[in-house]
């Protein structure tokens, strides 16, 4: 029997891109963020790849440009970021995997450590109906540069997955997850149908040790 639900990571799983890095590149190009942000973004990306990300420092940096902006302003910027930095980096195999999951009629969601505002344009492009990601705090219609929820990163993804699946009476062991990074090992270990995609070295070793089928999207 196959999965009863399908969850997909975003960066380097459905797209050949890291949106947290390209977001800063986009903001620099727009003149919204300083040029020095490029080096800082790359530093945090290397921490992420090595699974030693300083989450508090990263969020302070990553959400800085949200401060004082309205929902509509951020939606517009996020859509422009998707169109100019992300859309042409979609993996065709990723789209096919999502389309196959949607065709089953079973629950499908995007589960990503990237904030909901940045993730939503890709989910809409893929026709994925649900985005499981943290929100940025909003007070009186304007954003603060801090998360409003638990961060959907590492083991935190398990909590998001379980809460989503509970709506359908589905156990996490009946679910498939597609992910690429070392930080995805906890949720890939928790689901019954793990699908490592373009895996990091550590994830690849874990996949091979557990006989998980490795997918390579190009």
N, C-alpha and C positions, 0 to 999 in steps of 0.2 A: 504494500500500500504506500502511495506517495504522500508528500506533505499535504497538510490541511491548510497551510498558510505559507506565504512567501515574504521574506524581508530582505531588502537590498541596501547595502552600503552605497555611498555615492562616489567619493573621490577614489580614483584608480581602480574602481570596480565597474561603474557604469560609464565613467569618463576618464580620459587620460589627462587628469588635471587635479591640482589641489586647490580648492576654492578659497581656503583661508589665505593662501599665498597670492593667488591671482586677484583676490578682492583688494588687497593692498596695492598691487600693481595698477589695478583699475582706478583706485582712488587717487594714487599719485598722478596718473595720466590726466585725471579730471581736475587736479589741483586741490583736491580735498585733503589729502594726506601729504606729509613731507617726504622728500626723496629718500631720506634716511630710513624710512619704514621698510624699504626693500630688504636691507641687511638684517633688520630685526625679524622680519617675517621668515627669512631663510633660516635664521638661528632657531626659531621655534619649530620650523618644519623639520630640521635635523633632530631636534629633541624628540619630536613626535615619532620619527622613523626609528629612533633608538629606544622608544617606549619610556622616556624619562622626561616627559613634558611637564614643565612647571605651569600647572593649569591656571593658578591664580594670576601669575604674571602674564601669561598668554591672553587671558580674557581681558585684563586691564588694557593690553595693547590692542587686541582684536576688535573690541567693542567701542573704542575711543570715539570713532567717527559717528556712532549712533547718537551720541549725547545731544539732546535738544531737538532732534529731528522728529518729524511726525511719521506715522505709519505709512502714509501715502508717499512721502518723500523717500523713505527707505525701500518701499516696494518698487518705486520707479528706478532707483539706483540698482537694486538687486536684479531687476529685469534687464537693464542695460548691461550690467556685468555679465549676465548669462549670455546675452546675444553676442557680445563682443569678445568674451574671453573663454566661454565654456561650450557653446553650442557646436562649434566645429571640432570639438575634442571628444564627442560621444563615441563610445565603442559600439560598433554595429552588433557585435555579439551580445553586448549588454542590453541593447534595445530588444533583440530577439528573445533573450531570456525573460525580460519583463513582459513582453507581449505573450509569450507562452504561458507565463504565470497568470496574467490577466484572463487569458482564454479559458482557464480552468473554472473561473467563476468563484474561486476561493479568495479569502482576504489577502491583499497585497499592500505593502507599505514600504516607504523609504525610511530607513533607520540610520541616521548619520550623526556624527559628533559636531557637524557644522550647524550653526543656528538656523532656526526655521525660516527666517526671512531670506537667507541666501539659498537655502535648499529648495524652497517652494517653486521657483521658476523651472528647475529641472524636473521636479515631480510632475508639474503641469505638462511639460513637453512630452513626458513619457506616459501621460495619462494615469499616473499612480495616484490613487484617490486619497491616500493618507500620508502625512509627513510626521514621523516620530523624531523630534528634535527639541532642543531646549529653546525657550523663548527669551527674548531680551526684555528686561523690565521696562514697563511703560507706566508713567504717572501723568494723569491729566492730559493724555493725548500725545505726550512726548517721551522719547526713550531716555533711559539712564544707561550708562555704560557698564551694565552688570546683568548677569543672568537672572531670570525670574524663576527658574526651575532647576532641578537636578541636571547636571551636565550629562548629555547622552554620549558618554565616552567610556571606553573600556568596559568594566563590569557594570557601569551604569546603563549600558544598552540592554542588559538582561532585564532590569526593572521596567524599562520602556516596553520591551517586547512582551513581558508577562502581562502588563496592564492592558496592552492592546489585544492580546490573544484572549484574555479573560472575557472580553465582550462577546466572543464567539464560542466560549466554552472549549477553547483549544489549549492543550498543554504545550509548553515550549518544546517538548520532545517530539511533537507532531509537526514542527515548523521547520522550514528551510531558511538558511541565512547565507547570503553572498557577501563576502568581505575580503579585504586585501592585506590588512596591516597586522602587526604584532598585537596591537591593542584590541583586535577583533578575536583573539584566541579565546577569551572567556565566553563570549556568546557563541562562537563556533563550537566550543566544547559543550555548551548547554543545549543547543538545538539537536534534533534527531537527524537533520539533513544538512550537514555542513558543506559549504561550497567555497573553498578558498579560491580567490581570483587574483591572478598576477601577484602571488604572495610575496611578502617580505621574506628574508632569509630565515628568520626565526619561525614565522608561520609556515613556511615551506617544510622545515624540519619537523614541526609539530604535525603537519598534514601527512607527511610520509610515515611518521611513527604511528599515526592512527589510521592509516590507510584511507584517508580522505581523498577523493578525486580532485585533482588540481585543474582549474580552468585557466586558460590563457586567452585573454581578450586583447585584440590589436585593432 
